Amino acid sequence: MLQKNNRMKILIVEDNAIQALVLETQLNKIGYENTLKALSLQKAKESITHFDPDLMLVDINLGNGESGIDFVNQTNSSRSRHVIFISGNSDEKHKKEVEELGSAGFLVKPIHFDDLKNLIADLQFN
């Protein structure tokens, strides 16, 4: 079960700065204010150590051939964090990969914010 809004740490791993800012702004509006944006895979890896998020919102395609799925595989083994994957691609291959990782959800861009809000709320009460 996740912490309540004001204490939950959410790491946004998204290479598109505008989309990362939109996610952060929307999360802040509903009370999730302890957020951090990582606009590259390197920044995301650094953030894991010092921010220690409870929840990660991770884009699958991080540009330059980098994969959010690989990032989660490499960094989430030592501590089980909740992960919601985000992608502009809704193909079955990606859905199956994130399902096998035990992700908390999979959202297709453009994100309907109510879907994200509901996924996070479900995590807090389960």
NORFENDA-V651781 format. One record per residue. N is the residue number from 0. RES is the residue in one letter. OMEGA is omega in whole degrees, 0 to 359 (* if undefined). NEAR is the number of other ideal C-beta (glycine too) atoms within 8 Angstrom. D_LAST is the distance of its C-alpha to the last C-alpha in whole Angstrom. Layout:
<<N	RES	OMEGA	NEAR	D_LAST> <N	RES	OMEGA	NEAR	D_LAST>>
This chain:
<<0	M	181	5	6> <1	L	178	9	8> <2	Q	176	6	11> <3	K	186	6	12> <4	N	191	8	15> <5	N	180	7	18> <6	R	182	7	17> <7	M	177	13	15> <8	K	181	12	17> <9	I	176	14	17> <10	L	178	15	20> <11	I	180	14	22> <12	V	187	13	24> <13	E	183	15	26> <14	D	178	9	30> <15	N	186	7	31> <16	A	181	7	31> <17	I	179	6	31> <18	Q	178	10	28> <19	A	179	12	26> <20	L	178	9	28> <21	V	178	8	27> <22	L	181	13	23> <23	E	180	11	23> <24	T	180	8	25> <25	Q	178	10	23> <26	L	178	12	20> <27	N	181	10	22> <28	K	181	6	23> <29	I	171	8	19> <30	G	177	7	19> <31	Y	187	11	18> <32	E	181	8	21> <33	N	184	8	21> <34	T	176	12	21> <35	L	178	10	24> <36	K	172	10	26> <37	A	186	12	27> <38	L	177	8	30> <39	S	178	9	31> <40	L	179	9	29> <41	Q	179	6	31> <42	K	179	9	30> <43	A	179	15	26> <44	K	177	11	27> <45	E	183	9	29> <46	S	179	12	26> <47	I	184	10	24> <48	T	187	7	26> <49	H	182	5	26> <50	F	179	9	23> <51	D	186	7	21> <52	P	172	12	18> <53	D	183	9	14> <54	L	175	16	14> <55	M	170	14	17> <56	L	191	14	18> <57	V	173	14	21> <58	D	181	14	24> <59	I	181	13	25> <60	N	184	11	29> <61	L	179	15	29> <62	G	180	6	33> <63	N	179	4	36> <64	G	181	4	35> <65	E	186	12	32> <66	S	174	9	28> <67	G	178	13	25> <68	I	178	12	24> <69	D	179	8	26> <70	F	180	15	25> <71	V	177	14	22> <72	N	184	9	23> <73	Q	190	8	25> <74	T	187	10	23> <75	N	183	12	20> <76	S	183	5	21> <77	S	178	4	21> <78	R	182	5	18> <79	S	177	3	15> <80	R	173	9	14> <81	H	181	9	12> <82	V	170	14	14> <83	I	180	16	15> <84	F	180	16	19> <85	I	180	13	21> <86	S	172	13	24> <87	G	183	5	28> <88	N	183	8	28> <89	S	182	6	26> <90	D	183	6	28> <91	E	180	5	26> <92	K	180	6	27> <93	H	179	14	25> <94	K	181	10	22> <95	K	180	8	23> <96	E	182	9	23> <97	V	176	13	19> <98	E	180	9	18> <99	E	177	6	20> <100	L	182	11	18> <101	G	182	4	15> <102	S	180	11	14> <103	A	180	8	11> <104	G	180	7	14> <105	F	180	12	17> <106	L	180	13	19> <107	V	177	10	23> <108	K	356	8	25> <109	P	184	4	26> <110	I	171	10	23> <111	H	190	7	22> <112	F	177	7	20> <113	D	178	6	18> <114	D	178	9	17> <115	L	179	14	16> <116	K	180	9	15> <117	N	178	8	12> <118	L	180	12	11> <119	I	179	12	10> <120	A	178	8	9> <121	D	179	8	6> <122	L	182	12	5> <123	Q	184	11	6> <124	F	178	6	4> <125	N	*	5	0>>
